């Protein structure tokens, strides 16, 4: 597990996704199939404007019996990998574990290209993109956005009120 301190998130592919680790006031979820490419671009540009330092973290490899096995993320086909750093996390006294890779200084276009590739059917990695204000988690079903500032999420919910998924909102139950 890698701790993302700015968001109080445990980034761990064996646990619940970041969306379920925060209060509903600090999160918004979009069904990836319902997002047009234009809306996807607008959302990404709103949360990751050019003045933000955008980073990514993802599972790059698995370790079984001291042998590394690629997670086959295909991220390098979409994003130019630079400033790569690895965190090797072994489980207790075993020789098994995970390798989380971090990339720094991404562009909003990198985030869009990756999310759009997922929307088109690329099998996604366990990945999040983040700045100091927002975290975006994407998989083949959803795009989740988290912020420690509930006002940031309120703005997104106002701007995309007919587009975001309200299934996990307490007010809708």
C-alpha positions as CSV (number, residue, x, y, z in Angstrom):
1,X,0.0,0.0,0.0
2,X,1.2,3.5,-0.8
3,X,-0.2,6.3,1.4
4,X,-1.3,9.4,-0.5
5,X,-1.1,11.8,2.4
6,X,-2.8,14.8,0.7
7,X,-6.0,12.8,0.3
8,X,-5.7,10.4,3.3
9,X,-6.0,7.6,0.8
10,X,-4.4,4.1,0.9
11,X,-3.6,3.4,-2.7
12,X,-3.8,-0.4,-2.6
13,X,-5.1,-2.7,-5.3
14,X,-6.0,-5.3,-2.7
15,X,-8.3,-2.9,-0.8
16,X,-11.3,-0.7,-1.7
17,X,-10.8,2.0,-4.4
18,X,-10.0,5.6,-3.3
19,X,-13.7,6.5,-3.9
20,X,-14.9,4.5,-1.0
21,X,-12.2,5.8,1.4
22,X,-13.6,9.4,1.5
23,X,-16.8,11.1,2.5
24,X,-19.4,11.7,-0.3
25,X,-18.8,15.4,-0.1
26,X,-15.2,14.8,-1.2
27,X,-15.9,12.6,-4.2
28,X,-17.8,12.4,-7.6
29,X,-18.2,9.5,-9.9
30,X,-18.8,9.3,-13.6
31,X,-19.8,6.3,-15.7
32,X,-17.0,6.2,-18.3
33,X,-19.5,5.1,-21.0
34,X,-21.7,8.1,-20.5
35,X,-18.9,10.6,-20.9
36,X,-18.4,12.1,-24.3
37,X,-14.8,12.9,-25.4
38,X,-15.7,16.6,-25.1
39,X,-17.0,16.2,-21.5
40,X,-14.0,14.1,-20.5
41,X,-11.7,16.7,-21.8
42,X,-13.6,19.5,-20.0
43,X,-13.5,17.6,-16.7
44,X,-9.8,16.8,-16.9
45,X,-9.0,20.4,-17.9
46,X,-11.1,21.7,-15.0
47,X,-9.3,19.6,-12.4
48,X,-5.8,19.5,-13.9
49,X,-5.3,22.9,-15.4
50,X,-1.9,23.8,-16.8
51,X,-0.6,25.3,-13.5
52,X,-0.9,22.0,-11.6
53,X,1.8,19.4,-11.0
54,X,0.2,16.2,-12.1
55,X,1.5,12.8,-11.0
56,X,0.4,9.2,-11.6
57,X,0.7,6.1,-9.5
58,X,-0.1,2.6,-10.7
59,X,0.6,-1.1,-10.2
60,X,3.4,-1.9,-12.7
61,X,4.5,-5.4,-11.6
62,X,3.7,-8.3,-9.4
63,X,6.3,-10.3,-7.5
64,X,5.8,-14.1,-7.0
65,X,8.6,-16.2,-5.5
66,X,11.1,-13.4,-6.0
67,X,10.3,-13.0,-9.7
68,X,8.8,-9.9,-11.2
69,X,5.8,-10.2,-13.6
70,X,4.6,-7.2,-15.6
71,X,1.1,-6.0,-15.0
72,X,0.9,-5.3,-18.8
73,X,-0.5,-1.9,-18.3
74,X,0.5,-0.5,-21.7
75,X,0.8,2.9,-20.1
76,X,4.1,3.5,-22.0
77,X,2.2,3.3,-25.3
78,X,0.0,6.2,-24.3
79,X,2.1,8.3,-21.9
80,X,5.8,9.1,-22.4
81,X,7.2,7.7,-19.2
82,X,9.6,10.1,-17.5
83,X,10.6,10.6,-13.9
84,X,9.7,7.0,-13.1
85,X,10.1,5.8,-9.5
86,X,9.2,2.4,-8.0
87,X,8.0,1.4,-4.6
88,X,8.4,-2.3,-3.9
89,X,6.1,-3.7,-1.3
90,X,6.5,-7.2,-0.1
91,X,3.8,-9.0,1.9
92,X,5.2,-9.8,5.4
93,X,7.7,-12.6,5.3
94,X,6.9,-13.9,1.9
95,X,8.6,-13.3,-1.4
96,X,5.4,-12.0,-2.9
97,X,4.4,-8.4,-3.4
98,X,3.6,-5.5,-5.7
99,X,5.5,-2.8,-7.4
100,X,3.9,0.6,-7.6
101,X,5.3,3.0,-10.1
102,X,5.0,6.8,-9.8
103,X,5.4,9.3,-12.7
104,X,5.8,13.0,-12.1
105,X,5.1,16.1,-14.2
106,X,2.4,14.9,-16.5
107,X,0.4,17.0,-18.7
108,X,-3.5,17.1,-18.7
109,X,-3.3,15.8,-22.2
110,X,-1.6,12.6,-20.9
111,X,-4.4,12.1,-18.4
112,X,-7.0,12.6,-21.2
113,X,-5.3,10.3,-23.6
114,X,-5.1,7.5,-21.0
115,X,-8.7,7.9,-19.9
116,X,-9.9,8.1,-23.5
117,X,-7.9,4.9,-24.3
118,X,-9.7,3.2,-21.4
119,X,-13.0,4.4,-22.7
120,X,-12.2,2.9,-26.1
121,X,-11.5,-0.5,-24.5
122,X,-7.9,-0.6,-23.3
123,X,-7.6,-2.8,-20.3
124,X,-6.8,-0.4,-17.5
125,X,-4.2,-0.6,-14.9
126,X,-4.9,0.1,-11.2
127,X,-4.0,3.8,-11.6
128,X,-4.7,7.3,-10.2
129,X,-3.6,10.7,-11.4
130,X,-3.3,13.4,-8.8
131,X,-2.3,17.0,-8.1
132,X,-2.3,18.7,-4.7
133,X,-6.0,19.4,-5.1
134,X,-7.5,16.4,-7.0
135,X,-7.1,12.7,-7.4
136,X,-8.6,11.0,-10.5
137,X,-9.0,7.2,-10.4
138,X,-10.0,5.5,-13.6
139,X,-10.9,2.0,-14.6
140,X,-12.9,0.4,-17.4
141,X,-16.2,1.4,-15.7
142,X,-15.8,4.7,-13.9
143,X,-13.9,7.8,-13.4
144,X,-13.8,8.9,-9.8
145,X,-12.6,12.3,-8.7
146,X,-11.6,13.1,-5.1
147,X,-10.7,16.4,-3.4
148,X,-10.0,17.3,0.2
149,X,-11.9,20.5,-0.5
150,X,-15.6,19.8,-0.7
151,X,-16.1,23.1,-2.6
152,X,-14.1,21.6,-5.5
153,X,-16.4,18.7,-5.7
154,X,-19.5,20.9,-5.3
155,X,-18.4,22.9,-8.4
156,X,-18.0,19.6,-10.4
157,X,-21.4,18.4,-9.2
158,X,-23.0,21.7,-10.2
159,X,-21.2,21.8,-13.6
160,X,-22.1,18.1,-14.4
161,X,-25.3,17.6,-12.4
162,X,-27.0,15.6,-15.2
163,X,-23.9,13.6,-15.9
164,X,-22.4,12.3,-12.7
165,X,-23.4,9.0,-11.0
166,X,-25.5,9.6,-7.8
167,X,-25.9,5.9,-6.9
168,X,-23.6,6.1,-3.8
169,X,-25.0,9.5,-2.6
170,X,-26.7,9.2,0.7
171,X,-29.3,11.8,-0.3
172,X,-30.5,9.4,-3.0
173,X,-31.1,6.4,-0.8
